Amino acid sequence: MAYTSKTYALINKKDKRHLQEVLKYLVPRREEKILEIGCGRGFVVRELQNVTPDVYGIDLNPNSIEHGVTHNLRVMNAERLEFDDATFDKLYSFHVIEHISNIKKALEEMDRVLRPGGRILLVYPAEPIRGLFSIPAAIILFKNPFRTRDVHLHKLNPRRIQELISGTKLEHKESKFSFFSSPQHFTVLQKRLGL
């Protein structure tokens, strides 16, 4: 995949709303350990480290990590998280899961590294047609605006996320649809306590 593009890594800038959304939906506490899936250069990780110091970020693009703006960033595939079981209290991801080939595997990995009672915030596009909102990325990655479905591999909604978490210890807590900035869904999952 073309996600190793340096241009793609450097063009993605800080979005001030993302930190506010993490604070609103996950309510992080200072003592918690938190992971961002698809952190880019780590802008949200850096801001969240001022609230909760033990925040980490992973991204598939080595150029993003090489040009990272903070510490605790690693190159990693969300389908194979290189962390021990029950490492994190909370996880979040902004407009990443629709790009992951095997979302079910990635969600199983998030479940594995999340502690019981922990929460996940997933933010993803509410596209009426798969790939509709990925034209700029298709141009950057493939120099072809018609390859949007090679960028957004999935059309997602809260019901589909609930189907994908079946067989895990994750349960759907809430979902919200928002038009703010672009049509998108906010979904919060929680890992069940006990077995």
N, C-alpha and C positions, 0 to 999 in steps of 0.2 A: 504494500500500500504506500501511497505517496505522503503519509503523515510525517516522514522524516525530512520534509521540505524545510529549509532554513527560512524561506520567505513566510511560510505558513506559521512557523514558530514565532517569528519576530513581529508579524502584523497583528497578532491578537494582543490587544491591550487590556488594561485594567478596567473593570466594570465596577464602579463603586456600589451598585445595588447588590452585588453578590454577597458581600460581607453582611449587609443588613438582612438579607434573606437567610443566611446561615444563623445569624443571631436570633431571628424571629422563629424559625422552624426547629432549630436544634437546641437553642438556649445553652450554649457551651459553658461549662464551669472551668475554673482555672486549673483544677487538678486532672482534667480529662485528657486523654490521648485521642487525637482526631486525624483522620486521613482524607485528603482530597484525591479523587480519582479523575485523572485528566487535568492536572493543575496548570498546564502551559508553563509559563515562566515563573509561576508561583506568586502572583499578585495577591490573590485571596489568602493563600497560606501566610504570606508576610503580614497582612493586616490582622488576621486571626491570631497570629503568634503574640500580638500585643494584649490579647484577651486571655488566651490559653497557650502558654509557651510550647507545649508538646504537640505541635501540629506538623504533619508530614504531607508531602505531595508526590504523586507519581504521574508520569506522562510517557507515552510511547515514543515521542519525538526527542531524540538525543539533543537536538539543537535547542529545544525549549529548556532542557535541564542545563546545558552548557551555558546558556545565557540567562540562567535563573537569577531572580532578584532577592533570594533569601537562602537559608540553609534548610536541611532536611528534605531535599528534593532528589528523586531517583528516577532513572529510566526503568520502566516496568510495564508489562502488559497486564491489563485488568483481568484477563482470563487466567493468569497465573501469578497471583499476588505472593511475593516473596517475604511474607510475614508469618509468624507463628499464629496458631489458633488463638482466638479471643484476645487479640492485641489491642484493639481500638474500642473506645467508648462510643464514638460517632464517626460517620463517614458522610461525605457529600460529593456531588458531581453536577456540574453545569454543562448541559448540552454536549454530553459525551456518549451516553449509552446508545444513542441511535447510530453511532459510528462503529460500535463493537460488533464484530462478526457473530460471536456466540454470546449473546446477552445472558442467556440462562446460566452458562458457565461463569460469567463475570458476577452475576448475582449470587451464585453458590459460593464463590470466593469471598464476596463481601460478607455473606452470612458466616462463613468460616472464621474470618479475622475479626468479626464483631463480637463483643462481649454480650452475654445474656442481658436483656433489657436495653441494649444499645439501639440507637436510631440511625437511620439513613435518610438523607434528603436527595432526591433525584429531580433534576430540572431538565426538561426535554421539550422539543418543539411540538406544538399542536398543529401539525401540517394536514390540510385537507387532502393533499396529494403528496406521496412520499418524494422527498427531494426538493419540493417547491422552495424551501427557505435556504437551500444550500448552493444556490447558483454562484455567489461570490467565491465560496470555497472550491467549487468545481473549476472555476477559472484559474484560481491560484494553483491548485494541486495538479490539474490535468490540462490546463489551458483550453478547456472545452466546457462551455456552459451546459451542454447536454449530458454531461456525466454526473449529474447530481445524485443519481441512485447508486453511484460508486462512492459517494460521500455519506449520505444518509442511507444506511443499509436497512433500516427498519422504520415503519410508521407506527408510532406508539401512542397509547392512551392509558389511563389508569386501569381499565379493565384488562388490557394486555399485560401490564406489569403484574397484576394479581395472578394471571395465568402463569407467568414466567417464574413467580416465586413459589409455586406449588412444589412440594417436596423439600422445601427449606424450612428453617425455623423462623423465617421472616413473615410478618403479617402486616397487612395494609392498615395504616392508622388514619390517614386523611389524604385527600387530593384536592387541589385547587386549580382552576383554570384562570389564566390572566392574559389580558391583551397588552399589558404594560410592556413597552418596547417592542415586543413581537408576541404573537399568540404562543403561549407555552403552558405546560402543566408543571405543577409542583406536587410531588408525591412523597409522603413520609412513610417509611417502613420501620417496624420495630421488631427486634429479635425477642422471641418468647423466652421467658425464664424457665429454668429446669430443662428436663429432657424433651 
